[in-house]
Amino acid sequence: MRNEKLTKSIAEGRVDTLFRLAKSRTLANMATDRLSRRYIGIAESIISHYRVGRNTHIKMEVCKKCKSILVPGMNCSVRLASNTGYRVILCICGEEKHLFYR
């Protein structure tokens, strides 16, 4: 591919835009809807097709199972496991995500 850097930068911009749209849609509706999940699905297909690395905020704020934006208190719950140094995010679909904070 001749302009690999250009296509990757365009793909990263589109992924960021789709993620922002999904997050604003989720926060505006106070619930996860089909359109925001579709935005995340399109962003993940762009990431896999153009082999663009996922940003850490996308990894932390998206559920792997149901593809919804995780907003604490709205569609997920958060608890801290202080003795082991990680936080557990439990989505409404039942998926758990463990993120270290130490």
HUZI-V960991 format. One record per pair of residues at least 6 apart in sequence whose ideal C-beta (glycine too) atoms are under 7 Angstrom apart, sorted by sequence separation. I is the first residue (numbers start at 1). J is the second residue. If there is no record, write none. Layout:
i,j
I,J
I,J
//
This chain:
i,j
1,7
26,32
70,76
72,78
90,96
47,54
62,69
63,70
68,75
80,87
81,88
25,33
61,69
62,70
88,96
89,97
61,70
78,87
79,88
25,35
26,36
88,98
89,99
25,36
78,89
86,98
87,99
76,89
77,90
86,99
22,36
76,90
86,100
87,101
76,91
85,100
86,101
75,91
76,92
85,101
22,39
75,92
85,102
21,39
22,40
70,89
18,39
70,91
40,62
68,91
18,42
19,43
18,43
66,91
41,67
65,91
40,67
66,93
15,43
63,91
65,93
66,95
37,67
63,93
65,95
15,46
37,68
64,95
14,46
15,47
36,68
63,95
36,69
11,46
32,68
15,52
32,69
11,50
19,58
60,99
12,52
11,52
8,50
7,50
26,69
32,75
8,52
27,71
30,74
26,71
23,69
22,69
//
